[in-house]
Amino acid sequence: MIDLSGQVALLTGGSRGIGRAAALLLAQAGADVALTFHTRADQAETVAREIQALGRRAYVGGGDLGDPEVVDRLLAGVRREFGRLDIFVANAGIWPAEERSLANLSLARWRETVAANLDSVFLTTRAALGLMSRGGRVVIVSSTAGQRGEAFHADYAATKGALISLAKSLAVECAPDILVNCVAPGWVDTEMSAPAFDPENRERIRRSIPLQRIATAEDVAGPILFLCSELARHLTGEVLNVNGGSVLCG
């Protein structure tokens, strides 16, 4: 039912986890896909080959997306390779696993998290919108932490809450030509979350979720695909919660 044939998608943070799953699902739906990596070039190239094996074109761009010059080179590459952009998924980000109270949160860590999770989304979204035409889709990956907060991870929660506000602001700015929405995952079984998943804590987290399981990356990729499709043509400024019922804030 979802057919993205002829469309071009750009997805940040596509070398692993949610990004990889979403990139492959977009390709399966027919889209050509550009993806980014920060340091994991080999993994990103592997995803690109998987996309090509599905019969779609792929493009890989690397570097720190908090750097405007890197973002400019990325979008120039997308323009050169594909000549257009229909879908942008802002997925790249970090979750500093070490718990820190605000009193013990260093300015260096705060700035690192803001640069990776907020500055990069500002820069890439702004650049992507400049290449999009009418009918475009933007999906920003936030988190339940941005809705309810996350004690001892205030830096992460603050950036993810800001992304929700950014999406809602852009939804009005870009209407009616481009739709802008969020997905807000809860716990997802990815490499980034692995430090929190020691056996005892993993079971505690699982029991706290009404659906009684921790999401996979594919569980989040499906809603991303939905928001990129014509099935979501009358949705903008929305936050699609993908948390198994653990945060009932929709």
N, C-alpha and C positions, 0 to 999 in steps of 0.2 A: 504494500500500500504506500510506503514511503519511497519515493523515487527522486533522487538528487542528481540524476544524470545531467551532465552539462554544467554543473555547478562546481565552484572552487571554494574549498574551505581552508582556512588557516587556523591552526590550533597550537597554542603555546604549551610548552612542557609535555611534548608528545613522546618522550623516549621510554616512559614507564607508567605504571599505574593507571589512573583514570584517563590521562592523556593518550596513552597508547590504545586503551580499549575504545575510546571515543574516535580516535583517528581511524582505526580499523572498521568500526561500525559505519562511520561516514563513507568510507570507501566502499564497503559492502552495499550501501544504499546508492552508489553510483557517482559520488563526488570525487574529484581530484583533490589531493590533500597536501598542503604544505604544513610542516611541523617544525618546532624549534626544540633545541636542547641548550642547556647551560654548559655542562661538562661531559655529558655522556654521549659523545659523538658516535661511538660504536653501536650503542643501543638504538639511537635515533636512526642510523643507517639501516639497522635490521628492520625496524618498523617500516621504513621507506620501501625496503624490498618486499615486505609482506603486503603493502599497499599495491605495489606494482604487480605482485602475483595475483591480485584480484582484478587485474586488468585496468587499473587506474594509474594516472600519473602522480608522482610524488616529488616533493622538493623539501630539502632540509636546510635550515638556517641555524647557526649557533651563536652563542655569546650571552652576555649579561643584558637582559632586556630592560634593566634600569638605566642603560646608557643610550641616550638618544641617537648616537651615531650607529650603534648596533641595530636599533629598530629601523632607522632609515635604510640601512643596507638590506635588512630582511624584507621590507616592503618593496624595495626596488627589485629584489630577486623574485618576489611573487609576481610583480607586474611584468617583469621580463619573461618569466617562465609561463605564465598563464594569461596575462593580459587583463585580468579581472579578479574580483573577489566578491563572493556571495555570502559567505558564512565566516564568522570569526568567533572562536571559542577561547576565552581568556582563562587558561587553566593553570599556568605556571605559578609556583609559589613554594614556600617553605613552611614547615612546622618545627620550630626549635623544641626538641623533645625535653630538654632539661627544664624542670619546674623552677620558676623564679617568682617570688613575691615582687610586687612593684618596688618595694624598698630596696630589693637586691637586684633589680633589673638594670643592667648597665645601659648607658646611652649607646654604646657600640652595638649591642644586641638589638635595641629598639630600632636604631637606624637601619640595621641589616634587614630586619623583618619588614619594615616599612618600604624599603627599596625593592625587596623581592616580591612582596605581596600587593603593594599599592602603587608605587611609582611605575613599576613595570606594566601594570594594567592600564594606568593612565596613558602611558606613552604608546603602547601597542594598540589600544582601542582607538585613540585619537588618529593614529596612522592608518589603521584598518578602515575607519569610517571615510577617510579621504579617498580610498580606492573603491568603496562600495557604491552601488547604484540602487535605485528603487527596488524593493523586494528583499533587501539584505536582512540577515539575521545576526545578532550578537548575543552570545551566551557567556555570562560571567560566572565562574565557579567560586562560590562563597563557602560558607560552612555554617553548621548549627552554632558554632562558637561565635559567629557574628550576630546571632539572634539572641542568645541567652547569656553570652559571656563565657569565659573559661578561666576559672581561678588559676593563678600561677602561670598563666599563658596570656596575660593581658595584651602583650604586643601582638600576638596572633589574632586574638579575638577583635581587637580594635581595627586591624586592617581588614578583616573579613566583614565586620559591620560596615565599614566604609564602602566596601565593594557593593553591598546591597543598596546603599544610598546613591552610589554612582549609577548603578543600573536603573534605579527609579528616576533619577534626574535625566539620564540619557533617553529613557523611554519617551519622555515628553518632548525633549529637544529633537529627537530623530523622527517622531511621528509626522505624517503617516507613512513615510517612505521606508524606514528601517525599524524592525522590532528588536527590542532589547530586554532580555530576561536573565534571571539568575537560576542556578541550581544550588541548593544548600545541603550538601551531604553531611550525614553524621559520621560515625566511625566506619571506616572503609579498610578492608584488609589489603593494604598496599605496603610497599617497602618503606614509604615515608612514615607510616604509623607503626611500623614494626617495633620500635623501642618501647611502646606502651603495651605490647602484647606478650608479656611473660605469661606463663600458663595460668597463674592465679588471677591476674588482672584481666586476662582475656575472657575468662569465664565470668568474672564479675560484670564486665562490659556486655557480654552476650545476654546475661540474665536481665540487664537493665533495659533491653530493647524488646518492646512488645512482640515483634515478629520472631524473637528468639534466635536471631542470627546476625552476624556482622556482615555488612554489605561487601560485595565484591566490586571490583572496578567496573565490571560489565553492568552491574545494577545501576550505576550512575551514568554510564555511557548511553543507556537506553533513553532516559529522560532528556539528555543533551540532544540526542538525535531527534526526539519528538519536537523539541523547541526549535530546531532548525528546519522543520518540515512544514508543509502546508496544513497539516493537522492543527498546528498552533497559530494559524494565521490571524486569530483575533485575540491573541495574548500578547501583552507588552507590559513591562514594569512589574512582572510577577516574580515571586520567589517559589520555586518548585522544591519542596522539601523531600529529601531522599534519605530518610533516617530510620525507617522501620517502625515509626510511631514513637520514637524516643523523645522527640520534642514536638509537641502538638501546638504549633504556633501559626498554622496556615489560615 
